[in-house]
Structures are given as structure tokens and as C-alpha cells.
């Protein structure tokens, strides 16, 4: 079977997902187009050779609706002959795009494909795609879960309670994320993966100078009396300080067969080694990173000790800490250049962003294997193992 390889991976700096954010005035279509265009410029690839572009977007509403990946590739100057599709596996949407792209190459359905993602959370707020829906759950779902599920913030609280994660521990993890991201920015670790846009040349959300005491002063972000009565075990320790912020950004990954890369004289960064998806309790929602990690390692024939770098999405500090507790991961190898708490989490873009950070990080640190996993709404998770070339 053909081998699927990553030839290049690029992302925009991540902006704050609010009206004052540096990327707020950039239409989501143009935001994705920027990464797609940068991928072609960096590699010299003739975009007419691309068999498909697969984009991940979570809130498919307004400018992010109606297969916006097709509009983005046209805005990027790709020929009209290049097709596109848009996928939604919640926060793992563009990681799923990477899976679909690589699996298509391995199956022989594609020679060259781009996997990408975007989210402009400042322009298209979460949940707007459900606006006007009288019954988004349906009767069968409501019958199975009569007490109802909860939002992701409450799920993060349930995880903290179940794994005994203190406010102090989560805040310290968040401070480490910011410190690592700031250090990576200073030493230029992101320069090879960034495509500056709109005057933004670095990730906007990184903060230095925080302390455990300053984070301890923040109020719980998701407390309400009805939920507290339903879940008395929650101690309400999830705050804006130990969770990822609303963000704007895009990323794109060029994937092709190893043979095609050789024919074009392109040197791959990594081989896409193994893939897995998993699901878990939708009430806890964000814990499927644990079974997806185990599943992808089993398929790869590897152990945790074989993995040189991990990228585990920091939607909330409690998610990564619970994952580490269950898998025995060495946190010194996890999100070594900072994670989403510091860099930001532009939902549909995050899967491709993490992959971009991972493959460049493997080259920076000289590692062989990298593992990426993401928690996703609905109790889902994607996991991927890549091998540096």
C-alpha cells in the first residue's frame, strides 16, 4: 500500500476570538484561504495537482456554512478543478480531515490532498448553527438521557472531581502552558510553521507573569445553582485561567503518497503511521482521549515510552491531567511548546494546528514518534501517530 506522508504543515498565528482580537475582521473564508495559499507558496506545488481539499469546521453557520472549504480554496487561487469538502467531528474536525486525507492516500484514492481547518469564534460564535432549532436532540436521544447532558465546562468540572484534580494543580498546569509557549515564541520555535496574517506575527493569547495567586483569584466560569444541586461532587475549579480561550485561526497540512513526493522532489516531514477514533461517556464528554490513545498505540505496535512528543489538546487543564493520570504519560513530553490554554483553541482549526506543531516539534527536538489526541464534544476523540522522516 502507498505510504501517506506530510510534506508541509502551516498555520496562522492564533488571534483572540473577540471583537478586539487581531483577526476579528478577517472573514473565515479568507482566514482558511490564507493557510491554503501559504502551503502552496512554501512548497512550490502546482495546486492543480491537488486531488481534494478536506477542511474541518465546527460551527458551520454563516460564512462558515455551505462547504466553505470550497470557497476558501477558490479564494486562495486554487484552480476551479480542485474539489473540496467540509467535515465536522467537533473539536477534532481537522484532525479527522488529516485522517481522511491520509487514509485516502493509503487506499490509492488520492495522490495529493490537503487537510485543513478553520474557526473564527469571534465572528461565528459557538452554538449559532443550532439557533432556531426547536429540538436539536430528538426524542430517542432525550429518552436515553432523560436528565440531559451538560456543557463542556461542566464536563471539565466532572473530570476534575472524578480524578481528584485540585484548583492549584490545574492552575499550575495552565501557567506551565503559557511559560512554554512564551519560551517557544522567544526562541523562534514557531517561525517555521507560521504564516503571519493581518499584522499578526505571533499567537495573541500567550500571557507571561501569571502566578498561582493571580489565577486563584479568578471566579469559576461555569457555576450555577441547578447544576451544583445535580452534581454535588463538583468543587467548581474550572476558570478562564485553566481553560482554553475563544480563538480565531486556520491551519493546513499537505499530504501525499511517498512516491508522489519523490517524483516531485519534495522532502516529507513525517509519515502518517497510525490512526484511531474512540468514544466514551457523553456526560463526561472529554475523556475519550484516554481510550483513543490506547487504541492508536495498539494499532501502531508502540508503547507510551516509544513516543517522543505528545500533543494533547488543552481544551481544559483537567482533560490533559486526567489523561496523563490514566496513561502514565511524562508531562515533560506533553505540549512541550505550550498548548491551547496559551496558544488558543480555534475549534475547527485545532486538529491541523496540533499536527503542524507536532511535526515541526519532532524536527526541532530530534524525536522519532509523535502522538496527537483531542477531546471532542459528544464523548469523541481522534488519535494519530506520526513518524519523523
C-alpha positions in Angstrom: 0.0 0.0 0.0 1.2 3.6 -0.6 2.6 5.4 2.4 1.0 8.7 3.4 3.4 11.5 4.2 3.2 15.0 5.4 5.2 17.3 3.1 4.5 20.5 4.9 2.2 22.0 7.6 1.4 25.6 8.2 -0.8 27.7 10.4 -1.7 31.2 11.1 -0.9 32.8 14.4 -3.9 32.4 16.6 -5.9 35.5 17.5 -8.2 36.2 20.4 -11.8 35.3 19.5 -13.4 38.6 20.4 -14.1 41.9 18.7 -10.8 43.3 19.9 -8.9 40.3 18.5 -6.3 40.9 15.8 -8.1 38.6 13.3 -11.7 39.6 14.1 -12.1 41.5 10.8 -10.9 38.6 8.7 -13.7 36.6 7.1 -13.4 32.9 8.0 -13.2 32.0 4.3 -10.2 34.3 3.9 -8.7 33.0 7.1 -8.7 29.5 5.8 -7.6 30.7 2.3 -4.5 32.2 3.9 -3.2 28.9 5.1 -4.1 27.1 1.9 -2.2 29.7 -0.1 0.8 29.6 2.2 1.0 25.9 1.8 1.4 26.3 -2.0 3.8 29.2 -1.7 6.1 27.3 0.8 6.3 24.1 -1.2 6.1 25.4 -4.8 3.4 22.8 -5.5 1.1 23.3 -8.5 -2.3 23.4 -6.8 -3.8 21.9 -9.9 -2.3 18.6 -8.8 -4.3 18.5 -5.6 -7.0 15.8 -5.7 -9.1 17.1 -2.9 -9.1 19.6 0.0 -10.7 18.4 3.2 -11.5 21.2 5.7 -12.6 20.9 9.3 -15.1 23.5 10.7 -17.2 23.1 13.9 -19.8 25.9 13.8 -21.0 25.6 10.2 -23.1 28.7 10.1 -23.0 32.0 8.2 -19.6 32.4 6.5 -18.5 29.0 7.8 -21.5 27.2 6.3 -22.3 25.5 3.0 -19.0 23.7 2.4 -16.9 26.8 3.0 -13.7 24.9 2.3 -14.6 25.1 -1.4 -14.9 28.9 -1.3 -11.7 29.1 0.7 -9.6 27.2 -1.9 -11.0 29.4 -4.7 -10.2 32.5 -2.6 -6.7 31.1 -2.3 -6.3 30.9 -6.0 -6.5 27.1 -6.5 -7.9 26.1 -9.9 -11.6 25.6 -10.2 -10.9 22.0 -11.0 -9.9 21.3 -7.4 -12.7 19.8 -5.3 -13.3 20.3 -1.6 -15.4 19.0 1.3 -16.0 20.2 4.9 -16.2 17.8 7.9 -17.4 18.1 11.5 -16.1 15.9 14.3 -16.4 18.8 16.7 -13.0 19.9 18.1 -11.3 17.1 16.2 -12.7 18.2 12.8 -9.4 19.0 11.1 -7.6 16.0 12.8 -10.3 13.9 11.2 -9.6 15.8 7.9 -6.0 14.6 8.3 -7.2 11.0 8.8 -9.5 11.1 5.8 -6.7 12.6 3.6 -4.1 10.0 4.7 -6.5 7.1 4.5 -7.4 8.2 1.0 -3.8 8.2 0.0 -3.1 4.8 1.6 -6.2 3.4 -0.2 -5.0 4.7 -3.5 -7.9 7.1 -3.9 -5.7 10.2 -3.7 -2.1 11.1 -4.7 -2.1 14.6 -3.2 -4.6 16.0 -0.8 -4.7 19.0 1.6 -6.2 18.6 5.1 -7.1 21.9 6.7 -9.3 23.6 9.3 -10.5 27.0 10.4 -12.6 28.6 13.1 -13.4 32.3 13.6 -15.0 32.1 17.0 -15.2 35.8 17.3 -17.2 36.2 14.1 -19.2 32.9 14.3 -19.9 32.1 17.9 -20.3 28.6 19.2 -23.8 27.3 19.0 -25.1 29.7 16.3 -25.5 26.7 14.0 -28.2 25.5 16.4 -30.1 28.8 16.5 -33.7 28.3 15.6 -33.7 24.6 16.1 -36.7 23.7 18.2 -35.5 20.2 19.1 -31.8 19.6 18.3 -31.7 16.3 20.4 -34.6 14.3 19.1 -36.9 12.1 21.1 -34.7 9.0 21.1 -31.7 10.8 22.4 -33.8 12.5 25.1 -35.3 9.2 26.1 -31.8 7.6 26.6 -30.5 10.6 28.6 -33.6 11.8 30.4 -31.6 14.0 32.9 -29.8 15.7 30.0 -26.1 16.1 29.3 -24.0 19.1 30.2 -21.8 21.7 28.5 -18.1 21.1 28.1 -17.2 23.4 31.0 -19.3 21.3 33.4 -17.9 18.1 31.9 -14.4 19.5 32.7 -15.5 20.1 36.3 -16.8 16.5 36.5 -13.5 15.2 35.2 -11.6 17.3 37.8 -13.8 15.9 40.6 -13.5 12.3 39.3 -9.7 12.4 39.1 -9.2 14.5 42.2 -7.6 17.4 40.4 -7.3 20.5 42.6 -7.7 24.1 41.5 -4.0 24.6 42.3 -2.9 21.7 40.2 -4.9 22.9 37.2 -3.7 26.5 37.6 -0.1 25.3 37.7 -0.6 23.3 34.5 -2.0 26.4 32.8 0.9 28.5 33.9 3.3 25.9 32.5 1.5 26.1 29.2 1.9 29.9 29.0 5.6 29.7 30.1 6.4 27.0 27.4 4.5 28.9 24.7 6.3 32.2 25.6 9.7 30.5 25.6 9.0 28.8 22.2 8.0 32.1 20.7 11.1 33.8 22.0 13.5 31.2 20.6 11.7 31.1 17.3 10.3 27.6 17.5 7.1 28.6 15.7 8.7 30.6 12.9 8.9 27.7 10.5 5.2 26.9 10.9 3.6 30.4 10.9 2.0 32.3 8.1 1.6 35.8 9.5 -1.7 37.5 8.6 -3.2 40.9 9.1 -0.2 42.2 11.0 -0.4 39.3 13.5 3.0 37.6 13.6 2.7 35.6 16.9 0.0 33.9 18.9 -2.1 36.6 20.6 -3.2 34.8 23.7 0.1 34.0 25.3 0.5 35.6 28.7 3.5 35.8 30.9 3.8 36.9 34.5 0.9 34.9 35.9 1.2 33.3 39.4 -0.8 30.7 41.3 -2.2 33.5 43.4 -3.3 35.6 40.4 -5.1 32.6 38.9 -6.6 31.6 42.2 -8.4 35.0 42.2 -10.4 34.1 39.1 -14.0 33.1 39.6 -15.4 29.7 38.5 -16.6 30.0 34.9 -19.4 27.5 34.8 -21.1 27.5 38.2 -24.8 27.7 38.5 -27.1 26.6 41.3 -29.2 24.0 39.4 -26.1 22.2 38.1 -24.5 22.4 41.6 -27.5 20.6 43.1 -27.4 17.9 40.4 -23.6 17.3 40.8 -22.6 17.9 44.5 -19.2 16.4 43.9 -18.1 19.4 41.8 -16.0 21.9 43.6 -16.1 24.5 40.8 -12.5 25.0 40.0 -12.5 25.5 36.2 -11.9 29.1 35.3 -10.9 31.2 32.4 -7.3 30.7 33.6 -7.1 27.0 33.3 -9.2 26.6 30.1 -8.6 27.4 26.5 -9.8 30.8 25.3 -12.1 31.6 22.4 -9.8 31.9 19.3 -9.6 32.6 15.6 -7.2 30.8 13.3 -6.5 28.3 10.5 -4.0 25.6 9.6 -3.3 23.4 6.6 -1.4 20.1 6.0 -0.1 18.9 2.7 -0.4 15.1 2.5 0.6 12.8 -0.4 2.0 9.4 -1.2 5.7 9.0 -0.6 6.1 8.0 -4.2 4.5 11.2 -5.5 6.6 13.3 -3.1 9.7 11.7 -4.5 8.6 12.3 -8.1 8.0 16.0 -7.3 11.3 16.3 -5.5 9.6 17.2 -2.2 11.1 16.0 1.1 8.5 14.9 3.6 8.5 15.9 7.2 6.8 12.9 8.6 4.9 9.6 7.8 1.4 9.2 9.0 1.8 6.0 10.9 -1.4 5.0 12.7 -5.0 6.3 13.3 -7.8 5.7 15.8 -11.1 7.2 16.8 -12.8 6.3 20.1 -15.9 7.3 22.1 -16.7 7.5 25.8 -19.4 8.6 28.2 -21.1 11.7 26.6 -21.8 13.1 30.1 -18.1 13.3 30.8 -17.7 14.2 27.2 -14.0 14.9 27.1 -12.5 11.6 28.4 -12.3 9.7 25.1 -8.7 10.8 24.7 -7.8 8.0 27.1 -9.2 5.1 25.0 -8.2 6.7 21.7 -4.6 6.9 22.9 -4.6 3.3 23.9 -6.2 2.3 20.7 -3.8 4.1 18.4 -0.8 2.8 20.3 -2.1 -0.7 20.0 -2.6 -0.3 16.3 0.9 1.2 15.9 2.5 -1.5 17.9 4.1 1.1 20.2 4.0 2.0 23.9 3.9 5.3 25.7 7.6 5.1 26.2 8.2 5.0 22.5 6.5 8.4 22.0 9.0 11.3 22.0 6.4 14.1 21.9 2.7 14.3 22.6 0.2 16.9 21.5 -2.9 16.6 23.7 -5.3 19.4 23.2 -5.7 21.6 26.2 -9.3 22.4 25.9 -9.2 22.3 29.7 -6.4 21.6 32.1 -8.4 18.8 33.7 -8.6 16.9 30.5 -4.9 16.6 30.0 -4.2 15.9 33.6 -6.8 13.1 33.8 -5.4 11.7 30.5 -1.8 11.7 32.0 -3.0 10.1 35.2 -4.6 7.2 33.2 -1.9 6.7 30.6 1.2 7.3 32.8 2.4 10.0 30.4 5.5 12.0 31.2 4.3 15.6 31.2 7.7 16.8 30.2 7.0 15.3 26.8 3.5 16.7 26.5 2.8 20.0 24.7 6.4 21.0 25.1 5.9 24.3 23.3 2.7 25.1 25.1 -0.8 24.1 24.4 -4.3 25.5 23.7 -4.6 27.2 27.1 -1.9 29.6 26.0 -1.9 29.4 22.2 -5.7 29.2 21.8 -8.2 26.7 20.5 -9.9 27.8 17.2 -12.1 24.7 17.2 -12.1 23.5 13.6 -8.5 24.5 13.1 -7.1 22.9 16.2 -6.6 19.4 14.8 -4.4 20.7 11.9 -2.8 23.2 14.2 -1.7 20.5 16.7 -0.4 18.3 13.8 1.5 21.3 12.5 3.1 21.9 15.9 3.8 18.2 16.4 5.6 17.5 13.1 7.7 20.7 13.4 8.4 19.9 17.0 9.7 16.4 16.2 12.3 18.0 13.9 13.2 20.7 16.5 13.7 18.1 19.2 15.0 15.2 17.1 12.3 12.8 18.1 11.1 9.9 16.1 7.4 9.3 17.1 4.7 11.8 17.9 1.2 11.2 19.2 -1.7 13.7 18.9 -5.1 13.3 20.6 -8.0 15.6 21.0 -11.1 15.5 23.2 -14.3 16.3 21.2 -17.9 17.2 22.2 -20.2 14.2 22.4 -17.6 12.0 24.0 -15.4 11.5 21.0 -11.7 11.6 20.3 -9.2 11.2 17.4 -5.7 10.0 17.9 -2.8 9.9 15.4 0.8 8.6 15.5 3.3 10.2 13.1 6.9 9.2 12.5 9.5 11.9 11.7 11.3 11.4 8.4 
